[in-house]
Amino acid sequence: MVLAVTLGYLGISLGVGLWSGGTASKGPEGYVAGDRALGFMVLYFILGASIFSAFAFLGGPGWAYSRGSEDEIQ
């Protein structure tokens, strides 16, 4: 059952990627700048996700280490 769901998900993802690939921009400017067609709200959420992921991957472990574990073995 798990294998069937996984393969189904991968198949749907591949299908969506191939279907939308025809409208993708071909140059580097389109890739980097999103063809300059992204709205304010999309950029706002992209910025928020970037800041959150930077904290989660870089600052989160250091923050947790500095406070220690509540489940310390004594």
C-alpha positions in Angstrom: 0.0 0.0 0.0 2.8 2.4 0.9 4.6 1.6 -2.3 1.5 2.2 -4.4 0.9 5.6 -2.7 4.5 6.6 -3.2 4.6 5.6 -6.8 1.2 7.4 -7.4 2.5 10.6 -5.8 5.7 10.5 -7.9 3.7 9.8 -11.0 1.4 12.8 -10.4 4.4 15.0 -9.6 6.1 14.0 -12.8 2.9 14.6 -14.8 2.4 18.1 -13.3 6.1 18.9 -14.0 6.0 17.8 -17.6 2.6 19.5 -18.2 3.8 22.9 -16.8 7.3 22.6 -18.3 6.0 23.8 -21.7 5.3 27.3 -20.2 8.6 27.6 -18.4 11.0 30.4 -19.4 14.1 29.3 -21.3 16.6 32.0 -20.2 18.5 32.6 -17.0 16.7 35.9 -16.3 13.4 34.1 -16.4 14.7 31.5 -13.9 16.3 33.9 -11.5 13.7 36.7 -11.7 10.6 34.7 -12.4 10.1 36.5 -15.7 9.5 39.6 -13.5 5.9 38.5 -13.1 5.7 37.7 -9.4 3.4 39.8 -7.4 4.0 41.5 -4.0 2.3 38.8 -1.9 4.3 36.0 -3.6 7.6 37.8 -2.9 6.5 38.5 0.6 5.9 34.8 1.3 9.1 33.8 -0.4 11.0 36.2 1.8 9.3 34.9 4.9 10.1 31.3 4.0 13.7 32.2 3.4 14.1 33.9 6.7 12.4 31.0 8.6 14.4 28.3 6.9 17.7 30.1 7.7 16.7 30.3 11.3 15.6 26.7 11.4 18.7 25.3 9.9 21.3 27.6 11.3 20.0 29.2 14.4 17.6 26.5 15.7 20.2 23.9 16.7 22.4 26.5 18.4 19.4 27.9 20.3 18.4 24.4 21.5 22.0 23.6 22.5 22.4 26.8 24.5 19.3 26.0 26.6 20.0 22.3 27.0 17.7 19.4 27.0 14.8 19.2 29.4 15.2 15.4 29.4 18.7 15.3 30.7 19.8 12.0 32.3 21.0 12.7 35.8 
